[in-house]
Amino acid sequence: MSQRKTLIIVPTFNEAENILDLYSNIRKYAPYQDILFVDDGSADDTRDNIAEIIKKDQRVHILKRSKKEGIAKAYISGFLWGLNGDYEWFQQMDADLSHDAAYLEEIEKLKKENQVIIASRYMKKGGVEKRNFFRRMVTFLGCRYLKFILQCPLKDLTGGFNCWQRDVISSLSLEEIASRGFIFQAELKFMAYKKGFKITEFPYVFKERQKGHSKIDYRIISEGLFMPIFMNLRCR
């Protein structure tokens, strides 16, 4: 029954090329879970494609935002939307097909004994597929840097393929989230770790996007360098 109480939150910004494939993949492995697309003012056909899906599937929803403000605000908006419903779990997924929906079955099993479930690239049998060397090293070293600064044992702090129990999300003081980019994922995980929630990681293989363009830029990298220091000081 937990599938019927899960909300899959997918932030979108100009992802028209991927939406239909993503939806089909999710439905193959999670036929009963609700999906919320949080769109940050896409200028392509993303919203139109989502509208076509909604016509045939009442478990699909869209939250329209006026402009792009970073993945953190998109997810926070999605979490708040879901907290107004009766969902027991909140599943994060990227729109670019980098998160293989087949892993949703494994996540479903892990819900029985855990409160936070993290798909980890940095465990045995996990990894990154078809990503260039520079991006791979930036991500890997970023996780190592975070582990050192935060003194947190989690292996994949920056990954975005995570599942959260409702009680965890409702306790994390979302209004205090200071980050905007990928470091948001680490901030959430670090807060959950410090609060003592039961967290598990399992190995998965991240797939590099095949269509569309990456949204990472120098401001996101800069935030990743300085935000962890603030996070650590705030939680002392």
Backbone as CSV, one residue per row, in Angstrom:
resi,resn,N_x,N_y,N_z,CA_x,CA_y,CA_z,C_x,C_y,C_z
1,MET,0.817,-1.222,0.000,0.000,0.000,0.000,0.848,1.269,0.000
2,SER,2.153,1.173,0.381,2.950,2.383,0.478,3.132,3.058,-0.872
3,GLN,3.045,2.272,-1.991,3.160,2.902,-3.298,2.085,3.956,-3.495
4,ARG,0.882,3.697,-2.992,-0.219,4.639,-3.175,-0.049,5.877,-2.305
5,LYS,0.904,5.867,-1.400,1.128,7.008,-0.520,2.446,7.708,-0.832
6,THR,3.005,7.414,-1.978,4.288,8.007,-2.361,4.073,9.079,-3.419
7,LEU,4.751,10.207,-3.235,4.739,11.281,-4.230,6.139,11.378,-4.836
8,ILE,6.233,11.154,-6.141,7.487,11.321,-6.861,7.567,12.767,-7.337
9,ILE,8.574,13.493,-6.872,8.717,14.910,-7.212,9.824,15.056,-8.254
10,VAL,9.476,15.680,-9.379,10.415,15.841,-10.492,10.500,17.316,-10.882
11,PRO,11.569,18.020,-10.530,11.740,19.399,-10.994,12.027,19.416,-12.492
12,THR,11.449,20.366,-13.205,11.687,20.456,-14.649,11.988,21.885,-15.066
13,PHE,12.873,21.986,-16.049,13.142,23.255,-16.718,13.657,22.923,-18.106
14,ASN,12.808,23.128,-19.097,13.148,22.810,-20.490,13.581,21.350,-20.652
15,GLU,12.696,20.451,-20.262,12.969,19.016,-20.355,11.963,18.311,-21.280
16,ALA,11.460,19.013,-22.288,10.439,18.453,-23.178,10.907,17.158,-23.844
17,GLU,12.202,17.042,-24.133,12.722,15.863,-24.819,12.694,14.610,-23.952
18,ASN,12.602,14.785,-22.641,12.720,13.642,-21.738,11.435,13.250,-21.013
19,ILE,10.470,14.152,-20.937,9.308,13.950,-20.063,8.521,12.690,-20.390
20,LEU,8.208,12.449,-21.647,7.384,11.303,-22.015,8.102,9.985,-21.710
21,ASP,9.403,9.922,-22.001,10.164,8.710,-21.684,10.246,8.499,-20.178
22,LEU,10.467,9.584,-19.438,10.532,9.477,-17.979,9.221,8.948,-17.417
23,TYR,8.113,9.520,-17.872,6.803,9.075,-17.392,6.591,7.585,-17.670
24,SER,6.914,7.148,-18.884,6.734,5.735,-19.240,7.591,4.836,-18.352
25,ASN,8.824,5.248,-18.092,9.716,4.454,-17.241,9.194,4.359,-15.821
26,ILE,8.711,5.471,-15.286,8.172,5.455,-13.920,6.964,4.532,-13.836
27,ARG,6.089,4.634,-14.791,4.870,3.828,-14.743,5.151,2.335,-14.895
28,LYS,6.252,1.988,-15.523,6.626,0.583,-15.664,6.943,-0.040,-14.316
29,TYR,7.562,0.749,-13.435,8.010,0.213,-12.149,7.224,0.731,-10.949
30,ALA,6.459,1.785,-11.129,5.666,2.365,-10.030,4.304,2.801,-10.578
31,PRO,3.448,1.842,-10.894,2.175,2.169,-11.552,1.196,2.956,-10.697
32,TYR,1.352,2.911,-9.375,0.366,3.546,-8.506,0.861,4.807,-7.804
33,GLN,2.103,5.135,-7.950,2.630,6.297,-7.250,2.219,7.591,-7.957
34,ASP,1.933,8.618,-7.168,1.628,9.930,-7.732,2.919,10.605,-8.191
35,ILE,2.818,11.419,-9.224,3.962,12.154,-9.759,3.633,13.642,-9.758
36,LEU,4.535,14.434,-9.216,4.385,15.891,-9.252,5.553,16.487,-10.025
37,PHE,5.261,17.098,-11.169,6.263,17.844,-11.909,6.253,19.290,-11.403
38,VAL,7.406,19.769,-10.958,7.536,21.149,-10.497,8.279,21.901,-11.586
39,ASP,7.554,22.675,-12.377,8.157,23.321,-13.537,8.474,24.783,-13.264
40,ASP,9.735,25.140,-13.521,10.213,26.501,-13.260,10.170,27.374,-14.513
41,GLY,8.990,27.489,-15.104,8.823,28.393,-16.233,9.507,27.940,-17.502
42,SER,9.400,26.659,-17.851,10.026,26.146,-19.067,9.553,26.920,-20.295
43,ALA,10.497,27.176,-21.196,10.177,27.919,-22.419,9.934,26.992,-23.601
44,ASP,10.164,25.693,-23.429,9.920,24.745,-24.518,8.555,24.081,-24.335
45,ASP,8.388,22.848,-24.782,7.089,22.172,-24.715,6.925,21.304,-23.461
46,THR,7.750,21.530,-22.454,7.670,20.707,-21.245,6.267,20.709,-20.645
47,ARG,5.697,21.884,-20.437,4.371,21.964,-19.807,3.288,21.346,-20.682
48,ASP,3.400,21.518,-21.987,2.416,20.926,-22.893,2.483,19.401,-22.836
49,ASN,3.678,18.859,-22.784,3.825,17.407,-22.700,3.267,16.861,-21.387
50,ILE,3.509,17.588,-20.308,2.965,17.169,-19.016,1.442,17.242,-19.035
51,ALA,0.899,18.275,-19.659,-0.556,18.425,-19.752,-1.185,17.234,-20.484
52,GLU,-0.500,16.742,-21.515,-1.006,15.577,-22.248,-0.996,14.336,-21.362
53,ILE,0.014,14.197,-20.530,0.066,13.061,-19.608,-1.058,13.142,-18.596
54,ILE,-1.281,14.333,-18.057,-2.314,14.530,-17.032,-3.696,14.157,-17.559
55,LYS,-3.924,14.383,-18.835,-5.232,14.061,-19.427,-5.570,12.584,-19.297
56,LYS,-4.559,11.730,-19.303,-4.810,10.286,-19.267,-4.440,9.634,-17.934
57,ASP,-3.842,10.396,-17.024,-3.406,9.821,-15.751,-3.676,10.812,-14.618
58,GLN,-4.679,10.504,-13.804,-5.075,11.407,-12.727,-4.085,11.412,-11.563
59,ARG,-3.112,10.533,-11.595,-2.087,10.511,-10.547,-0.904,11.417,-10.869
60,VAL,-0.986,12.135,-11.974,0.079,13.053,-12.367,-0.385,14.487,-12.156
61,HIS,0.500,15.318,-11.587,0.165,16.702,-11.260,1.299,17.616,-11.713
62,ILE,0.989,18.887,-11.843,2.026,19.862,-12.172,1.889,21.078,-11.266
63,LEU,3.022,21.536,-10.756,3.088,22.756,-9.970,3.859,23.763,-10.808
64,LYS,3.174,24.792,-11.274,3.787,25.757,-12.189,4.372,26.924,-11.407
65,ARG,5.676,27.129,-11.609,6.362,28.259,-10.999,6.756,29.231,-12.107
66,SER,6.859,30.496,-11.775,7.017,31.524,-12.806,8.421,31.623,-13.382
67,LYS,9.435,31.218,-12.603,10.804,31.377,-13.095,11.732,30.374,-12.433
68,LYS,12.918,30.251,-13.009,13.927,29.324,-12.507,14.638,29.947,-11.310
69,GLU,14.548,29.290,-10.148,15.156,29.803,-8.926,16.084,28.789,-8.264
70,GLY,16.419,27.734,-8.975,17.300,26.735,-8.400,16.544,25.501,-7.954
71,ILE,17.257,24.363,-7.949,16.611,23.099,-7.645,16.107,23.033,-6.203
72,ALA,16.770,23.744,-5.296,16.350,23.711,-3.892,14.934,24.259,-3.724
73,LYS,14.679,25.439,-4.289,13.349,26.025,-4.155,12.286,25.199,-4.868
74,ALA,12.668,24.590,-5.982,11.728,23.731,-6.694,11.327,22.545,-5.826
75,TYR,12.314,21.898,-5.220,12.003,20.752,-4.363,11.239,21.159,-3.111
76,ILE,11.620,22.267,-2.512,10.901,22.721,-1.318,9.440,22.989,-1.649
77,SER,9.190,23.607,-2.804,7.807,23.835,-3.237,7.068,22.510,-3.400
78,GLY,7.764,21.513,-3.956,7.158,20.200,-4.124,6.881,19.507,-2.805
79,PHE,7.831,19.599,-1.876,7.619,19.005,-0.554,6.418,19.646,0.151
80,LEU,6.343,20.959,0.109,5.234,21.657,0.770,3.901,21.290,0.128
81,TRP,3.889,21.173,-1.186,2.676,20.739,-1.894,2.252,19.361,-1.399
82,GLY,3.226,18.462,-1.280,2.923,17.107,-0.849,2.506,17.000,0.606
83,LEU,3.083,17.850,1.459,2.711,17.821,2.876,1.258,18.222,3.091
84,ASN,0.688,18.924,2.133,-0.733,19.273,2.213,-1.630,18.098,1.834
85,GLY,-1.038,17.023,1.341,-1.778,15.811,1.031,-1.512,14.744,2.077
86,ASP,-1.895,13.507,1.766,-1.744,12.425,2.745,-0.605,11.478,2.375
87,TYR,0.410,11.996,1.702,1.532,11.158,1.286,2.412,10.777,2.470
88,GLU,2.887,9.541,2.457,3.765,9.041,3.506,5.235,9.100,3.104
89,TRP,5.497,9.158,1.789,6.869,9.170,1.283,7.011,10.200,0.170
90,PHE,8.215,10.773,0.082,8.535,11.743,-0.961,9.783,11.254,-1.699
91,GLN,9.609,10.935,-2.964,10.688,10.416,-3.795,11.218,11.504,-4.721
92,GLN,12.522,11.730,-4.699,13.140,12.696,-5.601,13.645,12.000,-6.858
93,MET,13.414,12.609,-8.017,13.949,12.096,-9.281,14.280,13.254,-10.206
94,ASP,15.363,13.113,-10.968,15.697,14.092,-11.992,14.879,13.829,-13.248
95,ALA,14.674,14.875,-14.023,13.875,14.762,-15.246,14.693,14.306,-16.442
96,ASP,16.003,14.229,-16.314,16.872,13.988,-17.469,17.183,12.515,-17.718
97,LEU,16.459,11.609,-17.036,16.617,10.154,-17.196,17.912,9.618,-16.588
98,SER,18.592,10.422,-15.784,19.811,9.951,-15.125,19.502,8.994,-13.977
99,HIS,18.286,9.059,-13.462,17.855,8.163,-12.390,16.961,7.073,-12.992
100,ASP,17.482,5.858,-13.048,16.777,4.733,-13.659,15.579,4.341,-12.797
101,ALA,14.392,4.417,-13.369,13.171,4.116,-12.613,13.125,2.682,-12.115
102,ALA,13.927,1.800,-12.686,13.948,0.410,-12.229,14.335,0.307,-10.756
103,TYR,15.116,1.280,-10.261,15.525,1.257,-8.857,14.374,1.573,-7.904
104,LEU,13.258,2.055,-8.421,12.119,2.349,-7.551,11.624,1.090,-6.836
105,GLU,11.801,-0.062,-7.458,11.385,-1.315,-6.817,12.257,-1.613,-5.598
106,GLU,13.557,-1.364,-5.707,14.461,-1.564,-4.577,14.149,-0.574,-3.457
107,ILE,13.882,0.668,-3.830,13.531,1.682,-2.835,12.269,1.280,-2.086
108,GLU,11.304,0.720,-2.815,10.052,0.291,-2.178,10.311,-0.735,-1.088
109,LYS,11.234,-1.653,-1.323,11.559,-2.676,-0.321,12.233,-2.059,0.902
110,LEU,13.089,-1.064,0.673,13.856,-0.466,1.765,13.013,0.439,2.664
111,LYS,11.823,0.806,2.214,10.950,1.657,3.027,10.518,0.975,4.322
112,LYS,10.510,-0.330,4.334,9.976,-1.068,5.476,10.748,-0.808,6.763
113,GLU,12.062,-0.578,6.655,12.878,-0.470,7.859,13.688,0.819,7.930
114,ASN,13.407,1.784,7.059,14.208,3.004,7.017,13.334,4.245,6.873
115,GLN,13.930,5.389,7.187,13.224,6.661,7.071,13.761,7.536,5.947
116,VAL,15.026,7.339,5.594,15.642,8.031,4.462,16.387,6.995,3.635
117,ILE,16.152,7.005,2.328,16.774,6.036,1.436,17.560,6.805,0.377
118,ILE,18.850,6.527,0.287,19.741,7.254,-0.618,20.315,6.299,-1.651
119,ALA,20.107,6.605,-2.918,20.752,5.850,-3.987,22.181,6.392,-4.125
120,SER,23.159,5.532,-3.939,24.549,5.973,-3.843,25.385,5.506,-5.033
121,ARG,26.091,6.466,-5.624,27.026,6.157,-6.711,28.347,5.627,-6.185
122,TYR,28.602,5.833,-4.885,29.932,5.581,-4.339,29.953,4.401,-3.378
123,MET,29.240,3.347,-3.754,29.274,2.080,-3.044,29.682,0.999,-4.043
124,LYS,30.086,-0.149,-3.547,30.386,-1.275,-4.422,29.162,-1.591,-5.275
125,LYS,29.346,-1.745,-6.561,28.310,-1.994,-7.567,27.581,-0.717,-7.983
126,GLY,27.923,0.407,-7.369,27.383,1.680,-7.823,28.361,2.319,-8.792
127,GLY,27.965,3.449,-9.393,28.888,4.105,-10.298,28.236,5.177,-11.148
128,VAL,28.984,5.640,-12.121,28.529,6.686,-13.041,28.795,6.207,-14.462
129,GLU,27.790,6.298,-15.311,27.881,5.787,-16.678,27.974,6.928,-17.693
130,LYS,28.963,6.869,-18.561,29.098,7.783,-19.705,29.220,9.255,-19.312
131,ARG,29.841,9.551,-18.200,30.068,10.952,-17.811,31.524,11.305,-18.094
132,ASN,31.740,12.515,-18.587,33.118,12.894,-18.905,33.962,12.986,-17.635
133,PHE,35.282,12.881,-17.819,36.204,12.784,-16.686,36.103,13.992,-15.765
134,PHE,35.996,15.205,-16.341,35.946,16.412,-15.522,34.723,16.410,-14.611
135,ARG,33.557,16.145,-15.181,32.330,16.130,-14.366,32.386,15.036,-13.306
136,ARG,32.946,13.901,-13.685,33.056,12.787,-12.739,33.943,13.165,-11.548
137,MET,35.073,13.820,-11.815,35.988,14.204,-10.752,35.409,15.314,-9.878
138,VAL,34.724,16.291,-10.489,34.101,17.365,-9.715,33.103,16.783,-8.716
139,THR,32.284,15.849,-9.188,31.277,15.243,-8.318,31.910,14.404,-7.224
140,PHE,32.887,13.575,-7.594,33.540,12.699,-6.622,34.275,13.500,-5.552
141,LEU,35.072,14.466,-5.987,35.824,15.276,-5.029,34.894,16.133,-4.178
142,GLY,33.775,16.564,-4.773,32.791,17.330,-4.013,32.236,16.533,-2.856
143,CYS,31.928,15.267,-3.103,31.411,14.407,-2.030,32.465,14.181,-0.954
144,ARG,33.730,13.986,-1.372,34.800,13.800,-0.391,34.989,15.053,0.456
145,TYR,34.922,16.196,-0.171,35.058,17.473,0.532,33.938,17.643,1.561
146,LEU,32.723,17.332,1.164,31.581,17.449,2.071,31.719,16.508,3.266
147,LYS,32.112,15.260,3.003,32.281,14.308,4.099,33.297,14.824,5.111
148,PHE,34.373,15.444,4.614,35.422,15.952,5.493,34.937,17.148,6.307
149,ILE,34.302,18.110,5.647,33.852,19.327,6.329,32.726,19.018,7.319
150,LEU,31.780,18.180,6.899,30.603,17.913,7.728,30.817,16.780,8.723
151,GLN,31.890,15.994,8.514,32.117,14.821,9.360,30.864,13.940,9.378
152,CYS,30.393,13.647,8.178,29.174,12.869,7.996,29.539,11.574,7.271
153,PRO,29.076,10.418,7.743,29.501,9.128,7.175,28.815,8.755,5.863
154,LEU,27.809,9.490,5.444,27.088,9.120,4.231,28.009,9.198,3.015
155,LYS,27.888,8.233,2.123,28.813,8.122,0.998,28.457,9.046,-0.166
156,ASP,27.171,9.238,-0.425,26.765,10.064,-1.566,25.898,11.218,-1.076
157,LEU,26.552,12.297,-0.686,25.846,13.438,-0.109,25.180,14.316,-1.163
158,THR,25.713,14.341,-2.377,25.189,15.268,-3.382,24.201,14.634,-4.353
159,GLY,24.045,13.315,-4.310,23.127,12.646,-5.230,21.684,13.074,-5.021
160,GLY,20.904,13.089,-6.108,19.523,13.566,-6.034,18.460,12.499,-6.140
161,PHE,18.853,11.216,-6.065,17.889,10.117,-6.179,17.632,9.572,-4.777
162,ASN,16.731,10.234,-4.042,16.521,9.946,-2.620,15.032,9.828,-2.308
163,CYS,14.748,9.122,-1.206,13.360,8.968,-0.766,13.271,9.290,0.719
164,TRP,12.247,10.052,1.094,12.127,10.585,2.448,10.761,10.247,3.054
165,GLN,10.780,9.760,4.269,9.527,9.559,4.997,8.932,10.913,5.370
166,ARG,7.642,10.971,5.408,6.954,12.238,5.681,7.449,12.890,6.973
167,ASP,7.619,12.097,8.036,8.031,12.659,9.327,9.392,13.341,9.228
168,VAL,10.256,12.839,8.350,11.576,13.441,8.181,11.440,14.820,7.540
169,ILE,10.723,14.867,6.416,10.572,16.135,5.695,9.866,17.185,6.555
170,SER,8.847,16.776,7.284,8.086,17.738,8.083,8.881,18.268,9.271
171,SER,9.975,17.578,9.622,10.779,17.991,10.784,12.010,18.806,10.388
172,LEU,12.286,18.946,9.108,13.568,19.508,8.679,13.604,21.024,8.556
173,SER,12.558,21.707,8.947,12.549,23.172,8.898,12.966,23.667,7.514
174,LEU,12.139,23.361,6.531,12.477,23.679,5.148,12.731,25.170,4.936
175,GLU,12.121,25.997,5.772,12.317,27.436,5.629,13.736,27.868,5.980
176,GLU,14.496,26.994,6.638,15.879,27.317,7.009,16.894,26.899,5.950
177,ILE,16.434,26.188,4.919,17.340,25.745,3.863,17.965,26.958,3.188
178,ALA,19.279,27.006,3.148,19.973,28.178,2.614,20.525,27.960,1.214
179,SER,20.714,26.719,0.809,21.339,26.436,-0.478,20.342,26.521,-1.625
180,ARG,20.895,26.624,-2.851,20.070,26.731,-4.051,20.320,25.599,-5.045
181,GLY,21.591,25.174,-5.191,21.949,24.178,-6.191,22.045,22.774,-5.624
182,PHE,22.960,21.960,-6.199,23.042,20.547,-5.824,23.408,20.349,-4.365
183,ILE,24.055,21.337,-3.731,24.430,21.208,-2.327,23.184,21.098,-1.437
184,PHE,22.027,21.474,-1.984,20.754,21.295,-1.283,20.565,19.843,-0.858
185,GLN,20.964,18.906,-1.726,20.803,17.490,-1.391,21.620,17.145,-0.148
186,ALA,22.830,17.680,-0.073,23.687,17.421,1.086,23.120,18.078,2.342
187,GLU,22.566,19.269,2.178,22.011,19.970,3.333,20.860,19.179,3.946
188,LEU,19.974,18.656,3.113,18.863,17.839,3.619,19.377,16.588,4.331
189,LYS,20.317,15.902,3.703,20.836,14.656,4.277,21.571,14.913,5.588
190,PHE,22.345,15.985,5.625,23.082,16.319,6.832,22.120,16.643,7.976
191,MET,21.062,17.392,7.691,20.072,17.713,8.709,19.394,16.455,9.232
192,ALA,19.050,15.537,8.338,18.407,14.285,8.746,19.358,13.431,9.577
193,TYR,20.631,13.421,9.190,21.646,12.665,9.936,21.806,13.218,11.347
194,LYS,21.883,14.535,11.472,22.067,15.159,12.785,20.854,14.939,13.683
195,LYS,19.679,14.772,13.076,18.468,14.539,13.869,18.294,13.071,14.248
196,GLY,19.155,12.205,13.732,19.142,10.803,14.147,18.158,9.913,13.414
197,PHE,17.674,10.316,12.262,16.756,9.468,11.507,17.495,8.261,10.951
198,LYS,16.754,7.195,10.699,17.345,5.961,10.186,17.556,6.092,8.681
199,ILE,18.823,6.127,8.276,19.193,6.364,6.887,19.911,5.143,6.336
200,THR,19.575,4.764,5.127,20.290,3.691,4.457,20.696,4.139,3.062
201,GLU,21.796,3.572,2.572,22.238,3.813,1.203,22.300,2.479,0.458
202,PHE,21.979,2.512,-0.828,22.112,1.318,-1.652,22.784,1.719,-2.968
203,PRO,23.501,0.815,-3.599,24.249,1.173,-4.811,23.358,1.329,-6.038
204,TYR,23.659,2.339,-6.831,22.984,2.488,-8.123,23.946,3.105,-9.120
205,VAL,23.634,2.962,-10.388,24.455,3.512,-11.458,23.762,4.737,-12.043
206,PHE,24.420,5.868,-11.923,23.930,7.130,-12.465,24.190,7.161,-13.968
207,LYS,23.184,7.559,-14.741,23.319,7.642,-16.194,23.381,9.109,-16.630
208,GLU,24.394,9.456,-17.393,24.508,10.816,-17.896,23.361,11.110,-18.854
209,ARG,22.863,12.356,-18.816,21.751,12.714,-19.698,22.145,12.521,-21.165
210,GLN,21.163,12.067,-21.969,21.370,11.867,-23.393,20.775,12.997,-24.226
211,LYS,19.768,13.681,-23.670,19.103,14.758,-24.390,19.048,15.996,-23.511
212,GLY,19.008,17.180,-24.126,18.930,18.417,-23.368,20.304,18.826,-22.856
213,HIS,20.306,19.803,-21.934,21.560,20.387,-21.468,21.625,20.396,-19.946
214,SER,22.827,20.193,-19.426,23.050,20.252,-17.986,22.825,21.673,-17.482
215,LYS,22.321,21.793,-16.228,22.021,23.110,-15.652,23.115,23.609,-14.706
216,ILE,24.211,22.864,-14.561,25.251,23.248,-13.601,26.039,24.447,-14.126
217,ASP,26.454,25.352,-13.231,27.297,26.485,-13.626,28.251,26.818,-12.489
218,TYR,29.084,27.825,-12.692,30.118,28.146,-11.715,29.545,28.577,-10.371
219,ARG,28.345,29.192,-10.373,27.742,29.627,-9.111,27.373,28.429,-8.246
220,ILE,26.922,27.354,-8.880,26.575,26.141,-8.150,27.828,25.518,-7.538
221,ILE,28.928,25.516,-8.299,30.183,24.971,-7.782,30.696,25.815,-6.617
222,SER,30.614,27.134,-6.746,31.055,28.025,-5.660,30.244,27.784,-4.402
223,GLU,28.945,27.613,-4.557,28.090,27.340,-3.400,28.520,26.044,-2.720
224,GLY,28.899,25.047,-3.526,29.342,23.777,-2.969,30.602,23.886,-2.134
225,LEU,31.417,24.906,-2.401,32.647,25.093,-1.635,32.410,25.760,-0.289
226,PHE,31.518,26.743,-0.257,31.369,27.565,0.949,30.165,27.196,1.827
227,MET,29.093,26.686,1.230,27.901,26.371,2.010,28.135,25.312,3.092
228,PRO,28.933,24.258,2.843,29.138,23.252,3.893,29.713,23.825,5.186
229,ILE,30.559,24.843,5.078,31.127,25.460,6.278,30.022,26.096,7.109
230,PHE,29.113,26.805,6.427,27.963,27.407,7.118,27.078,26.334,7.732
231,MET,26.826,25.246,6.982,25.980,24.162,7.487,26.555,23.564,8.756
232,ASN,27.859,23.381,8.776,28.520,22.777,9.922,28.424,23.690,11.151
233,LEU,28.658,24.979,10.964,28.572,25.940,12.063,27.149,26.030,12.610
234,ARG,26.155,25.967,11.706,24.764,26.106,12.121,24.313,24.946,12.982
235,CYS,24.858,23.742,12.748,24.407,22.549,13.452,25.221,22.244,14.704
236,ARG,26.149,23.100,15.062,26.944,22.854,16.276,26.147,23.204,17.518
